[in-house]
């Protein structure tokens, strides 16, 4: 959209870019000059840039993880139930052994 046309439709453009992923490239003499997008989308882009700056290999990690999942090579994590079951068994075992040691102390006195 040309700069002249954008001036005429600025309120319409403002409403349109509020919907996610909508933006306008404004041109002057046929060349892109500015972009208009929502503040929310701008904040999202800036946050993404910051993350990528802090973690330059993030996309490589994402790609590797995606390939591993697709190939079935991902690590299978235990479920909450499996973890809870393990600790429940340990607690029962510890509770039983502490009761039996308490009984043995009473009888030895």
Rosetta blueprint (number, residue, H / E / L):
1 X L
2 X E
3 X H
4 X H
5 X H
6 X H
7 X H
8 X H
9 X L
10 X H
11 X H
12 X H
13 X H
14 X H
15 X H
16 X H
17 X H
18 X L
19 X L
20 X L
21 X L
22 X L
23 X E
24 X E
25 X E
26 X E
27 X E
28 X E
29 X L
30 X L
31 X E
32 X E
33 X E
34 X E
35 X E
36 X E
37 X E
38 X L
39 X H
40 X H
41 X H
42 X H
43 X H
44 X H
45 X H
46 X H
47 X H
48 X H
49 X H
50 X H
51 X H
52 X H
53 X H
54 X H
55 X L
56 X L
57 X L
58 X H
59 X H
60 X H
61 X H
62 X H
63 X H
64 X H
65 X H
66 X H
67 X H
68 X H
69 X H
70 X H
71 X H
72 X L
73 X L
74 X L
75 X L
76 X L
77 X L
78 X L
79 X L
80 X H
81 X H
82 X H
83 X H
84 X H
85 X H
86 X H
87 X H
88 X H
89 X H
90 X H
91 X H
92 X H
93 X H
94 X H
95 X H
96 X H
97 X H
98 X H
99 X H
100 X H
101 X H
102 X H
103 X H
104 X H
105 X H
106 X H
107 X H
108 X H
109 X L
